[in-house]
Amino acid sequence: MYSVMAIDDSNTELAIIRAALEDEYRVIIMHSGKEAFDYLDNAKVLPTIILLDLDMPEMNGFEVCSMLRANDRTKDIPVIFVTVSHEVETELEAFSLGAVDFVRKPFVAEILQKKVGLHVGVLRDRRKLLGRNESLQEFNDQLQDYNEQLQLDVSETKEKVQRLEYFVIGMVSDLIAQKDGFTGVHVKRVSKYLEILLRTMSEMKFIRVPGGELEIILMASQMHDMGKIGVPDNILTKVGKYTQEEYERMKMHTVYGADSIRKYAHLLPNSNFLSYAYQMARSHHEQWCGMGYPDRLAGTAIPQLARILAVGDVYDALVSVRSYKQKQTHEQACQIINQGSGSQFDPQVVQAFNRCESEFYAVSLLEII
C-alpha cells in the first residue's frame, strides 16, 4: 500500500486529508517539520509522497522542503505543497525547491485525491519501466533533464516578475523625485531601516517573515510615499512651516497612494506585493495611540508592517534636512522615538529599534542612489 505523509500544524486540515485519502493510502500524520524529520530519520520505509503545508510556525514549508532535498534518503520523495496562497511568486519558489504540485486550501477532496493519485501513478509507471529492465541511468538522465529545464523556466519567469516590480518602483520613485528631491532618497533609506527592523524583530521573536517574502516587502515599502505625486508642488517643496490647510492637503498623500494601488489591484489579484504596498502607503502615519491619520487606527489595528515602517520613516525625517526644518542628531532622533513609545509608536518596534539603532546611524550616513 502506498503511503502519504501529511505535514500541517492544523488538526482540522489533517483530519480532512486523512478522510480524503485513507481508503486508498496509508496516511501518516505529522504536526510540524521537526516531528516529520524525527519520524523520517528512524523510518525503515519512507512515505511515497509528502503533502506539506506552507505556513507553519518555527519551520515553514519552504524550509522543510529544502531540508528534504538536502537529505540523500528523502531527496527523491515527491512533495506536494498545500497552501491558501494564490501568489505566482509562492508557486515559483515552491517549484524552484523541487515541489511537484500544489493543492489549494480549503481542500476539495476529489481534487486532493486526483492530484495524489496522479503522482503515485507516475511513480508506479517508473517502477514498471525499471521492472522491464529499462535503463535506470537513461531514465534518470531524462528525468534530470526535465527537472533542469523546469528549474530554468521557473527562474526565468520569477526574474521577469521581479524586473516588472522593480520597473514600477523605479518609475514611481523617479516621478516623485521630479517633484521632491528629498523623497526619492528617503524611500530607499526607509526600506533599509525596515530591513534592519524586520531582521531584529525576527531575532527577538516579535515577528515571523514568511519564506521568500522579505524582498517583496522591501520592494513594496518603496511605494509608501507614492501619493506625494498627487500633492501640489507649492506645498510639497514649500520652505517653512505649513499652514493648517496645507498640512491637511499634505496628509492626503496616504490616501492618494493607497487609492491608486487599490484602483488597479484587480489586475494582479491576490498579490502580496500590492497588499504590502497598500498597507504601508495608507497607514504609515497612523499612531499607536489612535491620533494618527488618515483612519485614526490604534494599537494592533494598524497593520504591523506600517507600524514597523513608521519608526524608520520618522527616524529618517528627523536626521535629514527638509525644506521646512534642519536635521537633528542621531542621539536626538533616538530620544524622540523612545519618547513616542506607547503613544506614537508600537513599543515592540521601539524595543527592536534600541537594539539596532547603531545600524540606523550607519545607513543615515549613506548617499543612496
C-alpha positions in Angstrom: 0.0 0.0 0.0 1.3 3.4 -0.9 1.7 5.9 1.9 1.2 9.7 2.2 2.8 11.8 4.9 0.8 14.9 5.7 2.7 17.7 7.5 0.4 20.5 8.8 0.0 22.4 12.1 -3.8 22.4 11.8 -5.6 19.3 13.2 -8.6 20.3 11.1 -6.7 20.2 7.8 -5.0 16.9 8.8 -8.4 15.4 9.6 -9.7 16.4 6.1 -6.6 14.9 4.4 -7.0 11.7 6.4 -10.7 11.4 5.5 -10.0 12.0 1.8 -7.1 9.6 1.4 -7.3 6.8 4.0 -9.3 4.5 1.8 -6.5 4.3 -0.8 -3.4 5.1 1.1 -1.7 4.7 4.5 -1.8 8.3 5.9 1.0 9.4 8.2 0.1 12.5 10.2 2.7 15.0 11.3 2.1 18.3 13.1 5.4 20.0 12.3 8.6 19.8 10.3 10.6 18.7 13.3 8.1 15.9 14.1 8.3 14.8 10.5 12.1 14.7 10.4 12.2 12.7 13.7 10.0 10.1 12.0 11.9 10.1 8.7 15.3 9.7 10.4 14.1 6.4 12.0 11.6 5.1 9.4 12.5 1.8 7.7 10.1 2.5 4.9 9.8 6.1 3.6 6.4 7.6 2.6 5.5 7.5 -1.1 4.5 11.2 -1.2 4.6 14.1 1.2 1.8 16.7 1.5 3.5 19.8 3.0 1.7 22.8 4.5 3.5 26.1 3.5 2.6 28.3 6.5 3.7 26.7 9.7 5.4 28.1 12.8 9.0 27.5 13.7 9.8 25.8 10.3 7.8 26.8 7.3 7.1 24.6 4.2 9.9 26.1 2.2 12.4 25.3 4.9 11.1 21.7 5.3 11.3 21.2 1.5 14.9 22.4 1.4 15.9 20.1 4.1 14.2 17.1 2.5 16.0 17.9 -0.8 19.4 18.1 1.1 19.0 14.7 2.6 20.1 11.7 0.5 17.3 9.5 2.0 14.4 11.9 1.3 15.6 13.9 -1.7 13.5 11.9 -4.2 10.2 11.8 -2.3 7.7 13.9 -4.3 6.5 16.9 -2.3 3.0 18.5 -2.9 2.6 21.8 -1.2 -0.8 22.7 0.4 -1.5 26.4 0.9 -4.1 29.1 0.8 -1.8 31.3 -1.3 -2.5 32.0 -4.9 0.6 34.0 -5.4 2.7 33.4 -8.6 5.9 34.1 -6.6 5.0 31.5 -4.0 4.3 28.9 -6.6 7.5 29.7 -8.4 9.6 29.4 -5.3 8.0 26.1 -4.4 8.8 24.6 -7.9 12.3 26.0 -7.6 12.8 24.0 -4.5 11.7 20.8 -6.3 8.0 20.6 -5.4 5.9 18.6 -7.9 2.5 20.2 -7.4 0.2 22.4 -5.4 -3.2 21.8 -3.7 -5.1 24.8 -2.6 -6.9 25.3 0.7 -9.7 24.9 1.6 -9.4 21.4 0.3 -11.7 19.8 -2.3 -11.5 16.1 -1.5 -11.8 15.0 -5.1 -9.0 17.3 -6.3 -6.7 16.2 -3.5 -7.4 12.5 -4.4 -6.7 13.1 -8.1 -3.5 15.0 -7.5 -2.1 12.4 -5.1 -3.3 9.7 -7.5 -1.6 11.3 -10.4 1.8 11.4 -8.8 1.5 8.0 -7.3 0.7 6.8 -10.9 3.9 8.4 -12.1 5.9 6.5 -9.5 4.1 3.3 -10.4 4.9 3.7 -14.1 8.5 4.4 -13.3 8.7 1.2 -11.3 7.1 -0.8 -14.2 9.8 0.6 -16.5 12.5 -0.5 -14.2 10.9 -3.9 -13.7 11.2 -4.4 -17.5 14.9 -3.9 -17.2 14.8 -0.4 -18.8 18.0 1.5 -18.4 17.9 3.2 -14.9 20.6 5.6 -16.0 18.7 6.6 -19.1 15.5 7.1 -17.2 17.3 9.2 -14.5 19.1 11.2 -17.2 15.7 12.1 -18.9 14.2 13.0 -15.5 17.2 15.2 -14.6 17.0 17.0 -18.0 13.3 17.6 -17.4 13.8 18.9 -13.9 16.7 21.2 -15.0 14.6 22.7 -17.8 11.7 23.2 -15.3 14.1 25.0 -12.9 15.4 27.2 -15.7 11.9 28.1 -16.8 10.8 28.8 -13.2 13.9 31.0 -12.6 13.4 33.0 -15.8 9.7 33.6 -15.0 10.5 34.7 -11.5 13.2 37.1 -12.7 10.7 38.6 -15.2 8.2 39.2 -12.4 10.8 40.8 -10.2 12.0 43.0 -13.0 8.5 44.3 -13.6 8.1 45.1 -9.9 11.4 47.0 -9.9 10.4 48.8 -13.1 7.2 50.0 -11.4 9.1 51.1 -8.3 11.8 52.9 -10.3 9.3 54.7 -12.4 7.3 55.9 -9.4 10.4 56.9 -7.5 11.6 59.0 -10.4 8.3 60.7 -10.7 8.4 61.6 -7.0 12.0 62.8 -7.3 11.0 65.2 -10.1 8.6 66.9 -7.7 10.5 66.5 -4.4 14.2 65.7 -4.3 14.1 64.6 -0.7 11.5 61.8 -1.2 13.4 59.7 -3.7 16.4 59.1 -1.4 14.1 59.0 1.6 12.1 55.9 0.5 15.3 54.0 -0.3 16.8 54.7 3.2 13.5 53.8 4.8 13.5 50.5 3.0 17.0 49.8 4.5 15.7 50.7 8.0 12.7 48.4 7.5 15.0 45.5 6.6 17.1 46.1 9.8 14.0 46.2 11.9 12.4 43.1 10.4 15.6 41.1 10.9 15.9 42.4 14.5 12.3 41.8 15.4 12.5 38.3 13.9 15.5 37.6 16.1 13.5 38.8 19.1 10.6 36.6 18.1 8.3 39.6 17.7 7.5 38.8 14.0 7.9 35.9 11.5 8.5 36.9 7.9 7.2 34.1 5.6 9.9 32.4 3.5 10.6 34.4 0.3 8.5 37.4 1.4 11.3 39.7 2.7 12.4 41.0 -0.7 8.7 41.6 -1.7 8.1 43.6 1.5 11.1 45.7 1.0 10.2 46.5 -2.6 6.7 47.3 -1.6 7.9 49.7 1.1 9.4 51.9 -1.5 5.9 52.8 -2.6 4.9 54.2 0.7 5.2 57.8 -0.3 3.9 57.4 -3.9 0.8 59.5 -3.0 3.0 62.6 -2.9 2.7 62.7 -6.7 -0.8 64.0 -6.0 0.3 66.8 -3.7 0.6 70.2 -5.3 4.2 71.3 -5.9 3.8 74.6 -4.0 3.1 72.5 -0.8 5.5 69.7 -1.4 8.5 72.0 -1.8 7.4 74.8 0.5 10.1 76.4 2.6 9.0 76.9 6.2 6.0 75.6 8.2 2.8 74.5 6.6 -0.5 76.3 7.3 -3.2 74.1 8.7 -4.8 73.9 5.2 -1.5 72.9 3.6 -0.8 70.3 6.3 -4.3 68.7 5.7 -3.5 68.6 2.0 -0.1 67.0 2.6 -1.7 64.4 4.9 -3.8 63.2 1.9 -0.7 61.6 0.3 -1.5 58.5 2.3 -5.0 58.3 0.7 -3.8 59.2 -2.8 -1.2 56.4 -2.8 -3.4 53.7 -1.3 -6.4 54.6 -3.5 -4.2 54.3 -6.6 -3.0 50.9 -5.6 -6.5 49.7 -4.8 -7.9 51.1 -8.0 -5.6 48.8 -10.2 -5.2 45.9 -7.8 -7.7 43.8 -9.7 -5.0 43.5 -12.5 -2.9 41.4 -10.1 -5.4 39.6 -7.8 -4.1 38.2 -4.5 -0.7 39.9 -5.0 1.3 40.1 -1.7 3.3 42.9 -3.3 0.3 45.1 -3.7 -1.2 44.1 -0.4 2.0 45.1 1.4 2.3 48.3 -0.6 -1.3 49.3 0.2 -0.8 48.7 4.0 2.3 50.8 4.2 1.2 53.6 1.8 -2.1 54.2 3.7 -1.1 53.5 7.3 2.5 54.6 7.9 1.3 57.8 9.6 -1.1 56.1 12.0 -0.1 56.3 15.6 -0.3 53.6 18.4 -2.5 55.9 20.5 -5.0 56.4 17.7 -4.2 60.1 16.9 -2.6 59.5 13.5 -4.0 59.7 10.0 -5.8 59.0 7.7 -8.0 56.5 9.6 -7.1 57.1 13.3 -6.3 53.4 13.8 -4.9 52.5 17.1 -2.7 49.7 18.5 -2.7 46.4 16.6 -5.5 47.6 14.4 -2.7 49.3 12.5 -1.1 46.9 10.0 2.1 45.5 11.5 4.3 46.4 8.5 3.0 50.0 8.7 3.9 50.2 12.5 7.4 49.0 11.8 7.9 51.3 8.8 6.7 54.3 10.8 9.8 54.2 13.1 12.2 54.2 10.1 10.1 56.9 8.4 10.2 59.2 11.3 13.9 58.5 12.1 14.9 59.4 8.6 12.8 62.6 8.6 14.4 63.6 11.9 18.0 63.1 10.8 17.5 64.7 7.3 17.4 68.2 6.1 14.0 69.3 4.8 12.7 72.4 3.2 10.9 73.2 6.4 13.4 72.1 9.0 17.0 71.4 10.0 18.3 67.9 10.7 18.7 66.6 14.2 21.4 64.4 15.5 21.2 60.6 15.8 21.0 60.9 19.6 18.2 63.4 19.4 16.3 61.2 17.0 16.7 58.2 19.3 15.4 60.2 22.2 12.3 61.4 20.3 11.5 57.8 19.1 11.8 56.5 22.7 9.6 59.2 24.0 7.0 58.1 21.4 7.0 54.5 22.6 3.4 53.5 23.5 1.9 56.7 22.2 3.1 57.3 18.6 5.0 54.0 18.1 4.4 50.3 18.8 6.5 49.6 22.0 7.9 46.4 20.5 9.2 48.2 17.4 10.9 50.8 19.6 12.4 48.0 21.7 13.8 46.5 18.5 15.0 49.9 17.3 17.0 50.3 20.5 18.8 47.1 19.8 19.8 48.1 16.3 19.9 51.9 16.4 23.7 51.9 15.5 22.8 50.3 12.2 20.3 53.0 11.6 23.0 55.6 12.1 25.3 53.8 9.6 22.5 53.9 7.0 21.8 57.6 7.6 25.3 58.4 6.5 25.0 56.7 3.2 24.3 58.5 -0.1 21.8 56.1 -1.5 21.3 56.4 -5.3 
